[in-house]
Structures are given as structure tokens and as C-alpha cells.
Amino acid sequence: MLKIRILGVPLDLGQERRGVDMGPSAVRAAGLNAVLKSLGHQVEDAGNIHVKLPEEQHFGDRRAKYLNEIAETSQEVAHRIYQALEAGYFPVSLGGDHSVAIGTQGGAAKFFHDRNQALGCLWIDAHADMNTPETSPSGNVHGMPFAATLGHGPDALTRIFGLTPKMQPKNCVLIGVRDLDSRERRLVRESGVHIFTMREIDERGMRAVMEKSLALVTAGTTGFVVSFDMDVVDPDEAPGVGTPVRGGITFREAHLAMEMVADSKKMVALELVEINPIIDVMNKTAILGVGLVASALGKKIL
């Protein structure tokens, strides 16, 4: 049994489609708390962090829109994640767009760094999120959080909670990527991160990819954080995402990945991001998200 603390982060400043700020509410409405309690976990819902509306904030540099506001929210998220770990809780962050990860990764990494322990990261996403303001074609910060985790990008993002890089590339794995921006490709190739594109999943199968990935993120680390972007799943199964890309992982591949995460017993924090109920179909994406969190936290078929 785990003590789980749920933290909602209704952040939508990292992208341009309204509605993703309602992701935490959609996931709660899909029964997350009840499902986790049914698995025997103790669940504390810490509510949502307050995030101002885009209309109330400063757009700023078009190369990194709402940079200062996102950094401020990320600092608060990092603080809350650190507090949860310090109090013995397993933190679950609910986004919000993927810029939420800057805070989740920052808080978890700092907690273990302060105890002289390294952390790994399993980044499951259709996109690499390794842009910087210099390479991003849109200036949307939700395309930059993995780069920030690795220490690339503006100080406002990379130095959240006073630690950069948050994790070493050799301890990070990207799974499911199939859509890269043209100038981002070089950063991805040179990042040192282990990458399993959809082609590797197609050719090798999810089991083999996850076995290798888990070995990489646990080698020389205390554990790892899972950052799960729902757009990694094929849009037929997860239509309620802001940047859908055809040819994603299947319902069962997603569950198998999370079941293997649970089997490893090495996950120390989890975030679920990019669920947009405005463009979802009968809350289908949020319902799947709840199921995937449950699989990652011990739900089994038998």
C-alpha cells in the first residue's frame, strides 16, 4: 500500500488550445481517487494549484510564451512535489499541459539530490519536448520541458528549485516518439537520452522496449519518475489531446508499459498530462488515463 498525494496543476499556458486546464477535473470525474483506494492505497487529494488565466498574464517573448508565469507555477509545483516526498507520500501530478513536468521533475530530482541519490526519467510521449526558444517553431513551452529537465533552455526553466540538470541523459528514456520539429531533431540526436521511437515499438514490441527502458532508468539510480503524455496513445483511443498524432501506441501497449512500471517497484512519482476534455469524446481520454495510473500503481488483470 502507498500513501498517495494527488496534485492538480491546471496549467494551459504552455500551448494554445484552451481546455487542457480542465484535465485535472476530468481525471477526478473519471474516478481516479476511488480507483486508487480500491487498490488498497491511502489517497490524499491536495486539490489544484492556482494558475491565473492567460488573459491575466503577460505573453512575453514569442520564442517562449508566458515564460515567467510558467516558471512561477513550476516553482510552486516543484515545492509541492518535494513536500509530498518529504512527508512520505507518492506524488501524482495531473496536468495541464506538459510544461507541468518542469515542476514535477524539478521537485522530485531535488528531493533525491539532497539525499545524494540519482533519479531516472521515463518520458512517454508522441513528441520529444526537447525544443528550446531558439529551435521552437511555435514558442509553446509545452514543447520544451524535457530539454529543461536536461539543463537546456532559459535559466527560468532549467534552474527551477536550484538544480540543473535535473537528471542525467544516461538515466532518461523517451518512448513512443513519432513527431519531431525540424530543428529539434539535432537536439534529440545529441541529447544522450535513450530513445525508442514508434518504429522500435513496432519492430521489437512493447515488452522488449520496456524491459530495456526500465533497465536504463534504474541503472545507478534510486528510482525514476514517469511522465506520461496522453498523446502517445493513438488518437482513436485517446482523442482528447491537444496535439494528436496518428500511429500511436495501442490501449494494451499503454497498459502493458504501466503494468511493467508497477512490477519494477522503482517508480517514485508519476504525472499524467495533456488531457483536454473540451475536445474529448465522452471523457474517453480521461477514463483511459485513470486506468493507466491504476496499472502503474498495481492494478492487475488477475
Secondary structure, 3 states (H helix, E strand, C coil): CCEEEEEEECCCCCCCCCCHHHHHHHHHHCCHHHHHHHCCCEEEEEEECCCCCHHHCCCCCCCCCCHHHHHHHHHHHHHHHHHHHHCCCEEEEEECCCCHHHHHHHHHHHHHHCCCCCEEEEEECCCCCCCCCCCCCCCCHHHCHHHHHCCCCCHHHHCHHHCCCCCCHHHEEEEEECCCCCCHHHHHHHCCCEEEEHHHHHHHCHHHHHHHHHHHHHCCCCEEEEEEEHHHECCCCCCCCCCCCCCCECHHHHHHHHHHHHHHCCEEEEEEECCCCCCCCCCHHHHHHHHHHHHHCCCCCC
